[in-house]
């Protein structure tokens, strides 16, 4: 009987994890577009008014409509996530809700501010002077970044739980501000916000790269590619530096996660850096080793000691191969995007135009999916690498999960909901993309005289 109950609990835990992974993985893409896309859109609108170029303003109108669609579906997926936190993980929320409730409450306020001003921005386009209309977008930009900050700060607390004390099994002496501004908050929030601008920029640019591959080389499509791609390209090297900061934080504060990321089983000095490889029987095989590389990168000392997974019991270790390969994919995609950005930068500096080869456009068309893949892989490292703890070294994931037997059916229902959301979102965005945005002779009439549909 005990074995049956254990199996049922394991099935419920697996379903809860899968449902949360699906919800977070889906929502995070839309959330990134909600953070980065408004800034790119307002920049295009500003350039249109500053230069008088009709194409910038056409792009801004088109992107603003897409923003409205994505905000709507993001509101749905975000609402699902808010319910899932309590339904799937009552053990954590019931015990620590008072500790991490503040950032969730502030995120709700930011969400409503964003919704109000997004409505004003969309429907007041031709009803306000250009300067005033662009000013209505500033709260959208601030609220979008603030929402990302507050949500990621709550996750950062799960990595470095502070701001409370435990007495007799109860949470006391709660300091919600200390909890929100925990040691993991600075690197994790900055890393996520920059990732949002990269995902938004590269995804938007990839759409126009595909169109250019199909022969649409007019100014509208060139600007539609260059504006978001340039913004994402400028963010990329900064993001790699911030990623190094975040990795050093992990090395100092979550050594077991670092060991899983790099496949280190035995504590040693002068530990090599593994590129590729698979963990088999307690060691990394089939990968490239860079001598002393991990010790140097993690602690700025080629002879520094790096803790191995054998420092903790087997039951306290995260899945090694998943964490290791997620980290490898994230880093690989990041440096590939950096190389692509450098390619454009070098050609533009010399010739003031896009690279002439179609290989650049092919690579640019893949930059959006690559940025999304890096984003998702990074979150796999963050979440899977923390296991088996839902609150690091305080509460195990198995202690927080809902013990109800119907969790598996919840996962099925939510999967169907996200399938419908995906199909509907793609359909609406494709309809927007297929509409003709440019008049036959744009030099003969101003953009204000025709409506982008």
C-alpha positions in Angstrom: 0.0 0.0 0.0 2.8 2.4 0.8 4.4 1.7 -2.6 1.2 2.6 -4.3 0.8 5.8 -2.4 4.4 6.7 -3.1 3.9 6.1 -6.8 0.7 8.2 -6.8 2.6 11.1 -5.1 5.4 10.8 -7.6 2.9 11.0 -10.4 1.3 14.1 -8.9 4.6 15.7 -8.4 5.6 15.0 -12.0 2.3 16.3 -13.3 2.6 19.5 -11.2 6.2 20.1 -12.4 5.2 19.5 -16.0 2.2 21.8 -15.8 4.3 24.6 -14.2 7.0 24.1 -16.8 4.5 24.4 -19.6 2.8 27.4 -18.1 6.1 29.3 -17.3 7.7 28.3 -20.6 4.8 29.6 -22.6 4.1 32.7 -20.6 7.8 33.8 -20.5 7.9 34.3 -24.3 4.9 36.5 -24.3 6.2 38.3 -21.2 9.5 39.1 -22.9 7.6 40.6 -25.9 5.6 42.6 -23.4 8.8 44.0 -21.9 10.8 44.7 -25.0 8.3 45.3 -27.7 6.9 48.6 -26.4 10.3 50.2 -26.2 11.1 49.2 -29.8 7.7 50.4 -31.0 8.0 53.8 -29.3 11.6 54.2 -30.7 10.2 53.6 -34.2 7.4 56.1 -33.7 9.9 58.7 -32.4 12.1 58.2 -35.4 9.1 58.5 -37.7 8.2 61.9 -36.2 11.8 63.0 -36.0 12.8 62.1 -39.6 9.4 62.4 -41.3 9.9 58.9 -42.7 6.5 57.3 -43.2 7.9 53.8 -42.9 8.9 54.2 -39.2 5.4 55.3 -38.4 3.9 52.4 -40.3 6.0 50.0 -38.4 5.1 51.5 -35.1 1.4 51.2 -35.9 1.8 47.6 -37.0 3.8 46.7 -33.9 1.4 48.4 -31.6 -1.5 46.2 -32.9 0.6 43.2 -32.2 1.4 44.5 -28.7 -2.3 44.6 -28.0 -2.8 41.0 -29.1 0.1 39.7 -27.1 -0.9 41.7 -24.0 -4.3 40.0 -24.1 -3.0 36.5 -24.4 -0.3 37.3 -21.8 -3.0 38.4 -19.4 -4.6 34.9 -19.8 -1.5 32.9 -19.3 -0.4 35.2 -16.4 -3.8 34.6 -14.7 -3.3 30.9 -15.1 0.1 31.1 -13.5 -1.2 33.1 -10.5 -3.8 30.4 -9.8 -1.2 27.6 -10.3 1.0 28.9 -7.6 -1.6 28.3 -5.0 -3.2 25.2 -6.5 -0.1 23.3 -7.4 2.2 24.4 -4.5 0.0 25.0 -1.5 2.8 23.8 0.9 5.0 26.7 -0.2 2.4 29.4 -0.5 0.6 28.4 2.7 3.9 28.6 4.6 5.8 31.4 2.9 3.0 33.4 1.2 3.4 36.2 3.7 7.1 36.4 2.9 6.9 36.7 -0.9 3.5 38.2 -1.2 4.8 41.7 -1.6 6.4 41.4 -5.1 3.3 39.6 -6.4 1.1 42.4 -5.1 3.3 45.0 -6.7 3.3 43.1 -10.0 -0.5 43.2 -10.0 -0.4 47.0 -9.7 2.2 47.3 -12.5 0.0 45.0 -14.6 -3.0 47.3 -14.3 -1.0 50.4 -15.0 0.3 48.8 -18.1 -3.2 47.8 -19.2 -4.6 51.3 -18.7 -1.9 53.1 -20.6 -1.7 50.5 -23.3 -5.4 51.1 -24.0 -4.7 54.9 -24.2 -1.7 54.4 -26.4 -3.6 52.2 -28.9 -6.9 54.1 -29.1 -5.5 57.7 -28.9 -3.1 57.3 -31.8 -4.9 59.9 -34.0 -6.5 61.8 -31.2 -3.4 63.2 -29.4 -0.5 65.2 -30.7 2.6 63.0 -31.5 4.6 64.1 -28.4 1.7 63.5 -26.0 0.9 60.2 -27.6 4.5 59.0 -27.2 4.4 60.2 -23.5 1.4 57.9 -22.9 3.8 55.0 -23.7 6.3 55.8 -20.9 4.1 54.1 -18.2 3.9 51.0 -20.4 7.6 50.8 -20.6 8.2 51.3 -16.9 5.3 49.0 -15.9 6.5 46.2 -18.2 10.0 46.3 -16.8 8.7 46.6 -13.2 6.4 43.6 -13.7 9.4 41.5 -14.8 11.4 42.8 -11.9 8.8 41.9 -9.2 8.1 38.4 -10.6 11.8 37.5 -11.0 12.5 38.9 -7.5 10.0 36.4 -6.1 11.8 33.6 -7.9 15.1 35.0 -6.7 13.9 34.6 -3.1 13.3 30.9 -3.8 17.0 30.7 -4.7 18.2 32.7 -1.7 15.4 32.7 1.0 15.9 35.6 3.5 13.6 38.0 5.3 12.1 35.5 7.9 12.8 33.2 10.8 11.5 29.8 11.7 10.4 29.2 15.3 8.6 26.0 16.2 7.9 25.2 12.6 6.2 28.6 12.0 7.4 31.6 10.0 8.0 34.6 12.2 9.8 38.0 12.0 8.9 38.5 8.4 10.6 41.3 6.5 9.0 41.3 3.0 11.3 44.1 1.7 14.4 42.1 2.7 12.8 39.0 1.0 12.2 40.9 -2.2 15.6 42.4 -2.3 17.4 39.2 -1.5 21.0 38.6 -2.6 19.9 36.8 -5.8 17.6 39.6 -7.0 20.2 42.0 -8.6 21.9 39.5 -11.0 18.7 37.5 -11.7 16.4 40.5 -12.5 19.0 42.3 -14.6 19.7 39.0 -16.5 16.0 38.5 -17.2 15.2 42.1 -18.3 18.1 42.1 -20.7 16.9 38.7 -22.0 13.5 40.1 -22.6 14.9 42.8 -24.9 17.0 40.2 -26.7 14.0 37.9 -27.3 11.7 40.7 -28.4 14.3 42.3 -30.7 15.5 39.1 -32.4 12.0 37.6 -32.7 10.7 40.8 -34.4 13.7 41.0 -36.6 13.5 37.3 -37.7 10.0 37.9 -39.1 11.4 40.6 -41.5 14.5 38.5 -42.3 12.1 35.8 -43.6 10.3 38.3 -45.6 13.5 39.7 -47.1 14.6 36.1 -48.0 11.3 36.0 -50.0 12.3 39.0 -52.0 10.8 41.9 -50.0 13.8 44.2 -49.9 11.9 47.6 -49.7 12.7 50.2 -47.1 9.7 49.2 -44.9 11.1 45.6 -44.5 14.7 46.7 -44.2 13.8 49.1 -41.3 11.5 46.4 -39.8 14.6 44.2 -39.6 17.2 46.8 -38.6 15.4 48.6 -35.8 14.7 45.6 -33.5 17.8 43.7 -34.6 20.1 46.6 -33.8 18.5 47.0 -30.3 18.9 43.3 -29.5 22.4 43.3 -30.9 23.5 46.2 -28.6 22.0 44.3 -25.6 23.7 41.0 -26.4 27.3 41.8 -25.3 26.0 43.4 -22.1 23.9 40.3 -21.5 26.9 38.1 -21.7 28.7 40.2 -19.1 25.6 40.0 -16.8 25.4 36.3 -17.4 29.0 36.0 -16.2 28.0 38.0 -13.1 25.0 35.6 -12.5 27.3 32.6 -12.9 29.7 33.9 -10.3 26.8 34.4 -8.0 25.8 30.7 -8.5 29.4 29.6 -7.9 29.5 31.5 -4.5 26.0 30.8 -3.3 24.7 27.6 -5.0 27.8 25.4 -5.5 25.7 22.3 -6.0 23.9 23.9 -8.9 27.2 25.0 -10.4 28.5 21.4 -10.1 25.4 20.2 -12.0 25.8 22.9 -14.6 29.4 21.8 -15.3 29.2 18.1 -14.5 31.6 18.2 -11.6 31.2 15.2 -9.3 34.3 15.3 -7.1 35.6 18.4 -5.2 39.0 19.3 -6.5 41.3 22.2 -7.4 42.1 23.3 -11.0 38.9 21.8 -12.3 38.5 21.7 -16.1 35.6 23.3 -18.0 33.5 20.9 -19.9 32.2 21.7 -23.4 29.5 19.2 -24.3 29.7 15.7 -22.7 27.3 13.4 -20.9 27.3 12.4 -17.2 27.7 8.6 -17.0 28.4 6.7 -13.8 29.5 9.7 -11.9 31.8 11.3 -14.4 31.5 13.5 -17.6 32.3 11.7 -20.8 32.5 12.4 -24.5 33.0 16.2 -24.1 35.9 18.6 -24.6 37.8 19.6 -21.5 39.5 22.9 -21.1 42.2 22.5 -18.4 41.6 24.5 -15.2 38.9 26.5 -17.1 36.1 26.2 -14.6 38.3 27.1 -11.6 39.4 30.2 -13.6 36.0 31.3 -14.7 34.2 30.6 -11.4 36.8 32.0 -9.0 39.3 33.9 -11.2 42.0 31.5 -10.1 43.1 28.5 -12.2 43.9 26.5 -9.0 40.7 27.4 -7.1 38.7 24.7 -5.5 35.3 23.8 -7.0 32.8 21.8 -4.9 31.5 18.6 -6.5 28.1 16.9 -6.4 29.6 14.3 -4.0 29.5 16.9 -1.3 25.8 16.3 -0.8 23.7 13.1 -0.6 22.3 11.7 -3.9 18.8 12.7 -2.9 19.9 16.4 -2.7 21.4 16.5 -6.2 19.7 18.1 -9.2 19.4 16.2 -12.5 22.9 16.6 -14.0 22.5 16.0 -17.7 19.4 18.2 -18.0 21.0 21.1 -16.1 24.4 20.7 -17.9 22.9 20.6 -21.4 20.5 23.5 -20.7 23.4 25.6 -19.6 25.5 24.6 -22.7 22.6 25.5 -25.0 22.1 28.8 -23.3 25.7 29.8 -23.6 26.0 28.5 -27.1 23.0 30.4 -28.4 24.2 33.6 -26.6 27.6 33.5 -28.3 26.1 32.6 -31.7 23.8 35.7 -31.4 26.9 37.8 -30.4 28.7 36.6 -33.5 25.7 37.4 -35.7 25.5 40.9 -34.1 29.2 41.5 -34.7 28.7 40.4 -38.4 26.1 43.1 -39.0 28.1 45.6 -37.0 31.3 45.1 -39.0 29.6 45.2 -42.4 27.5 48.3 -41.5 30.6 50.1 -40.2 32.4 49.6 -43.5 29.6 49.8 -46.1 26.6 51.3 -44.3 24.3 48.5 -45.4 23.2 45.0 -44.5 25.5 42.1 -45.4 24.9 41.1 -49.0 24.9 37.3 -48.5 21.7 35.4 -48.0 23.5 33.4 -45.3 23.2 36.4 -43.1 19.5 36.6 -43.6 19.1 32.9 -43.0 21.0 33.2 -39.7 19.0 36.3 -38.8 15.8 34.4 -39.5 16.9 31.9 -36.9 18.0 34.5 -34.4 14.5 34.8 -32.9 14.1 31.1 -32.2 17.7 31.0 -30.9 17.0 33.8 -28.4 13.9 31.9 -27.2 15.9 28.7 -26.9 18.5 30.5 -24.8 15.8 32.0 -22.6 14.0 28.7 -22.0 17.3 26.9 -21.4 18.4 29.5 -18.9 15.2 29.0 -16.9 15.7 25.3 -17.0 19.1 25.8 -15.4 17.6 28.1 -12.8 14.7 25.9 -11.8 16.0 22.3 -12.4 19.4 23.2 -11.1 17.7 24.2 -7.8 16.0 20.8 -7.3 15.1 19.0 -5.1 14.4 22.3 -3.3 11.4 24.6 -4.1 12.9 27.0 -1.5 16.6 26.5 -1.5 17.7 24.4 1.5 14.5 25.2 3.3 11.6 23.3 1.7 11.7 20.4 -0.8 9.5 20.4 -3.9 7.8 17.2 -2.8 6.8 18.9 0.5 5.1 21.8 -1.4 3.1 20.0 -4.0 -0.6 19.5 -3.9 -1.3 15.9 -2.7 -4.7 15.8 -4.5 -5.0 12.9 -7.1 -6.5 15.2 -9.8 -3.3 17.1 -10.5 -2.7 15.0 -13.6 -6.1 16.0 -15.1 -5.3 19.6 -14.4 -2.1 19.2 -16.5 -4.2 17.8 -19.4 -6.7 20.7 -19.2 -4.0 23.4 -19.1 -2.2 21.7 -22.0 -5.4 22.0 -24.1 -5.8 25.7 -23.1 -2.3 26.5 -24.2 -2.7 24.7 -27.4 -5.8 26.8 -28.2 -4.0 30.0 -27.1 -1.0 29.2 -29.4 -3.2 28.5 -32.4 -5.3 31.6 -31.8 -2.3 33.9 -31.2 -0.4 32.6 -34.3 -3.6 33.0 -36.4 -4.2 36.6 -35.4 -0.6 37.6 -35.8 -0.4 36.0 -39.2 -3.5 37.9 -40.3 -1.9 41.2 -39.1 1.3 40.3 -41.0 -0.5 39.5 -44.2 -2.3 42.9 -44.4 -0.6 45.4 -46.8 1.0 48.0 -44.6 2.5 50.3 -47.2 0.5 52.5 -49.7 1.2 52.1 -53.4 3.0 55.4 -53.4 3.9 56.4 -49.9 5.7 59.5 -51.1 2.4 61.0 -52.3 0.5 61.0 -49.1 1.2 61.0 -45.4 0.8 58.0 -43.2 -2.0 59.7 -41.2 -4.2 59.7 -44.4 -4.5 55.9 -44.5 -5.2 53.4 -41.9 -3.0 50.4 -41.2 -5.3 47.4 -40.9 
